[in-house]
Amino acid sequence: MESIMDFWNPKKDKYGIFQVNASGNMIDFQWNTFQNWAMASFKNRDKESVIESIHDYLLDFFGSSVQYHWRYDYFKHYFIPKLRNVSFCLDITLNEDFTDWEKLETFFSSSPAFKWIEMGIKLAAKPFHPESKFYQAESLLVIQRRNIVPSPAILRHFQGKQLTIICDRWEISEDLIEFVNRWKSGEAFQNLEYLKIEINRNEVMHNGILNEIGAKFIDATRQPPTHSVPKIYDWHDKQTEPNTDAIRSRAYVVRQSDNCVASILIGNYRFSFGGRSKSIYFGVWHKTEEEFLKLMD
């Protein structure tokens, strides 16, 4: 993915102005020779009409043959434009002094469903409403820092397809057992295809969790299959790492309602910035147990 336009223009007087008729709206642009892309030049009060006109212009030009992502970071104004045929992606950080929880919840409830959300959290987070569109994002990445335990509500209420949680510590055993048992019963997580929890400092119970969730095991003489799916969206490294982390595990669980299989891997140690981290993986195959076992024939 490559940026071709920027709506944030910090040096409006540095570059020469040229105009484009975008869907009947004459809009001023400047060319940033350093970044090699166009920057729209407009007054803040006109931003909604300008953005809609530019998007309609691109939609008419490229048609539906390409994917359109609206990526929003430096979250400040709680503004999402009303655009056609576009996926919305949000990259925000909640600092230690953040207090606008109700305003943020209202923002999510009034916005369209998100394709991808990355949220960095540097304080004890308040859980959103169980039906919040935050939990409905197709792909959700939560980075909880400052040695604070993530809210279990993230794991409990997620309704999307791909969930990654990175944190410094988490006594996760009970929350993980509850998650797997709810998936096995068919009560929740019908859309889930991939879960990763990375804990930088805290040990996780291995055999105890597998026993509690009723895990089954592939025979030691057989090579377990590798679970990996295309990432829904990742602004940072989608081109270099287009798929989720590979999950290769002998442990798996079976959903009662349709006999669907998910691989589970606990205690995958690796070195990270803070030292040794521990990862928990859960990958849904969308295959019955019989079909899953045939992958090793």
C-alpha positions in Angstrom: 0.0 0.0 0.0 1.3 3.4 -0.9 0.0 6.9 0.1 -0.9 9.2 -2.7 -2.5 12.0 -0.7 -2.4 13.7 2.7 -5.1 15.8 4.3 -2.7 17.2 6.9 -0.8 20.1 5.4 1.5 21.8 8.0 3.3 24.1 5.5 0.5 25.6 3.4 2.7 28.4 2.1 5.7 26.4 1.1 4.4 24.8 -2.1 2.6 26.2 -5.1 -1.1 25.8 -5.4 -2.9 23.9 -8.2 -6.6 23.2 -8.5 -8.5 20.1 -9.3 -12.2 19.8 -10.1 -13.1 16.9 -7.8 -16.7 15.8 -8.4 -17.8 19.4 -9.1 -15.9 20.9 -6.2 -12.8 23.0 -7.0 -10.1 22.1 -4.4 -6.7 23.5 -3.9 -3.7 21.2 -3.7 0.0 21.5 -3.1 2.6 19.0 -4.2 5.0 17.8 -1.5 8.3 17.1 -3.3 9.8 15.5 -0.2 7.1 13.0 0.4 6.1 12.9 -3.3 2.4 13.1 -2.8 -0.3 15.7 -3.0 -1.6 17.6 0.0 -5.1 19.0 0.0 -5.3 22.7 1.1 -8.6 23.7 2.7 -10.2 25.4 5.7 -11.2 23.1 8.6 -14.9 24.0 8.2 -14.8 22.6 4.7 -13.1 19.3 5.5 -16.2 17.1 5.3 -17.2 18.3 1.8 -13.6 18.3 0.6 -13.0 14.7 1.7 -16.2 13.4 0.3 -15.5 15.2 -3.1 -12.0 13.7 -3.3 -13.2 10.2 -2.4 -16.0 10.4 -5.0 -13.4 11.6 -7.6 -11.1 8.6 -6.8 -14.1 6.2 -6.8 -15.2 7.4 -10.2 -11.6 7.2 -11.5 -10.5 3.8 -10.1 -13.9 2.2 -9.7 -14.4 -0.8 -7.4 -11.3 -2.6 -8.7 -9.2 -1.4 -5.8 -9.8 -1.4 -2.0 -10.2 2.0 -0.3 -8.9 2.3 3.3 -9.5 5.4 5.4 -6.8 5.3 8.0 -7.1 7.7 10.9 -4.4 8.3 13.5 -3.5 11.2 15.8 -7.0 10.8 17.1 -8.3 14.2 18.3 -11.5 15.4 16.6 -13.7 12.3 16.8 -14.5 12.7 13.1 -15.2 10.0 10.5 -16.4 11.1 7.1 -19.4 9.5 5.4 -17.9 7.8 2.4 -19.0 5.1 -0.1 -17.2 1.8 -0.6 -14.5 2.4 1.9 -13.1 0.5 4.9 -12.3 2.5 8.0 -9.1 1.9 10.0 -8.2 3.5 13.3 -4.8 3.9 15.0 -5.0 5.6 18.4 -3.1 5.9 21.6 -4.8 6.6 25.0 -2.2 8.3 27.2 -2.1 8.4 31.0 -4.2 11.6 31.2 -7.1 10.3 28.9 -10.5 10.8 30.5 -13.0 11.1 27.6 -14.4 7.5 27.8 -18.0 8.4 27.2 -17.1 10.6 24.2 -15.0 7.8 22.8 -17.9 5.3 23.3 -20.3 7.7 21.5 -17.8 8.0 18.7 -17.7 4.3 18.2 -21.5 4.0 18.3 -22.0 6.7 15.7 -19.3 5.4 13.3 -19.5 2.7 10.7 -18.0 -0.7 11.5 -14.2 -0.6 11.5 -12.0 -2.9 9.3 -9.1 -2.6 11.7 -8.3 -0.9 15.0 -5.0 -0.5 16.8 -5.3 0.9 20.3 -2.3 1.6 22.5 -3.3 2.1 26.1 -1.1 3.6 28.8 -3.7 3.6 31.7 -6.2 1.3 33.3 -8.8 1.0 30.5 -12.6 1.2 31.2 -14.5 -1.6 29.3 -16.7 -0.4 26.5 -20.4 -1.5 26.2 -20.5 -5.2 25.2 -22.1 -4.3 21.9 -19.7 -1.5 21.2 -18.4 -1.3 17.6 -14.9 -1.4 19.1 -15.4 -5.1 19.7 -17.0 -5.5 16.3 -13.9 -4.5 14.3 -12.8 -7.2 11.9 -9.3 -7.0 13.2 -8.3 -5.6 16.6 -4.8 -5.0 18.0 -4.7 -3.8 21.6 -1.3 -2.9 23.2 -1.6 -2.4 26.9 1.5 -0.9 28.5 2.7 0.5 31.8 2.6 -2.9 33.5 -1.3 -2.7 33.6 -3.4 -5.8 33.1 -5.7 -5.6 30.0 -9.4 -5.5 30.5 -10.8 -9.0 30.3 -13.8 -7.5 28.4 -11.6 -7.3 25.3 -11.3 -11.1 25.2 -14.9 -11.6 26.4 -16.8 -9.4 23.9 -14.7 -9.5 20.7 -17.0 -10.3 17.7 -14.5 -9.9 14.8 -12.1 -12.3 13.0 -8.6 -11.5 14.2 -7.6 -10.3 17.7 -4.1 -9.6 19.0 -3.4 -8.4 22.6 0.1 -7.4 23.7 0.7 -6.6 27.3 3.3 -6.6 30.1 1.5 -8.9 32.5 -1.8 -10.8 32.8 -2.8 -13.6 35.1 -4.7 -15.0 32.2 -5.5 -18.6 33.1 -9.2 -18.1 34.1 -9.9 -15.7 31.3 -8.4 -18.0 28.7 -10.3 -21.0 29.9 -13.5 -19.1 29.8 -12.8 -17.9 26.3 -12.0 -21.4 24.9 -15.0 -22.9 26.7 -17.4 -20.3 25.2 -15.9 -20.9 21.8 -16.3 -24.7 22.2 -19.9 -24.4 23.3 -20.7 -22.2 20.2 -21.9 -19.5 22.6 -19.5 -16.8 21.2 -16.7 -16.0 18.7 -18.5 -17.4 15.7 -16.5 -15.2 13.3 -13.1 -15.7 15.0 -10.2 -17.1 12.9 -7.1 -16.0 14.8 -6.2 -15.0 18.3 -2.7 -14.0 19.7 -1.9 -12.9 23.2 1.6 -11.9 23.9 2.7 -11.4 27.5 6.1 -9.9 28.1 6.7 -10.7 31.7 4.2 -13.1 33.2 4.4 -16.9 33.2 1.4 -18.8 31.9 0.2 -22.2 33.0 0.6 -24.8 30.2 -0.6 -28.3 31.0 -3.1 -27.0 33.5 -4.9 -24.8 30.9 -4.9 -27.6 28.3 -6.5 -30.0 30.8 -9.1 -27.5 31.8 -10.3 -26.8 28.3 -10.4 -30.5 27.3 -7.7 -30.2 24.6 -7.1 -33.2 22.3 -3.7 -34.0 21.0 -2.3 -35.2 17.6 -0.3 -38.4 17.8 3.5 -37.8 18.3 4.2 -39.8 15.1 2.3 -37.3 12.9 3.4 -33.8 11.8 0.8 -31.2 12.8 -0.5 -28.9 10.1 0.3 -25.2 10.1 -2.4 -22.6 10.7 -2.0 -19.2 9.1 -4.5 -16.8 7.4 -4.1 -13.6 5.5 -4.1 -10.5 7.7 -7.3 -8.5 7.3 -5.3 -5.3 7.5 -2.0 -4.1 8.9 -0.7 -0.7 7.9 2.8 -1.4 9.3 3.9 -4.6 7.7 1.2 -6.1 5.5 3.5 -6.2 2.5 6.4 -8.0 4.3 4.2 -10.1 6.6 0.9 -10.6 4.8 -0.2 -13.6 6.9 -0.8 -14.1 10.6 1.9 -15.9 12.7 2.2 -19.6 11.9 0.6 -21.9 14.5 1.9 -25.4 14.6 0.7 -27.3 17.6 -0.4 -30.9 18.6 -3.1 -29.5 20.9 -6.5 -28.7 19.5 -10.1 -28.3 20.7 -13.4 -29.1 19.0 -16.5 -26.9 18.9 -19.6 -28.9 20.0 -22.1 -27.3 17.7 -20.5 -28.1 14.3 -17.4 -30.2 15.2 -15.1 -27.4 14.0 -11.4 -27.5 15.1 -9.1 -24.9 16.5 -5.4 -25.3 17.2 -4.1 -23.9 20.4 -0.5 -23.2 21.3 0.6 -22.0 24.8 4.0 -21.0 25.9 5.7 -20.1 22.6 8.8 -18.4 24.1 10.7 -15.8 22.1 12.8 -12.7 22.7 11.1 -9.3 22.5 12.2 -5.8 23.4 11.6 -6.4 27.1 13.3 -9.8 27.2 11.5 -13.2 27.0 7.8 -13.0 26.0 5.2 -15.7 26.2 2.6 -16.1 23.5 -0.8 -17.8 23.3 -2.2 -18.7 19.9 -5.7 -19.9 18.9 -6.3 -20.6 15.2 -9.7 -21.7 13.8 -9.5 -24.1 10.9 -13.2 -24.0 9.8 -12.8 -27.8 9.2 -14.4 -30.6 11.1 -12.3 -32.8 13.2 -12.3 -35.5 10.6 -11.3 -33.1 7.8 -8.6 -31.6 10.1 -7.0 -35.0 10.8 -7.0 -35.9 7.1 -4.6 -32.9 6.6 -1.9 -35.2 8.1 -2.6 -38.2 5.9 
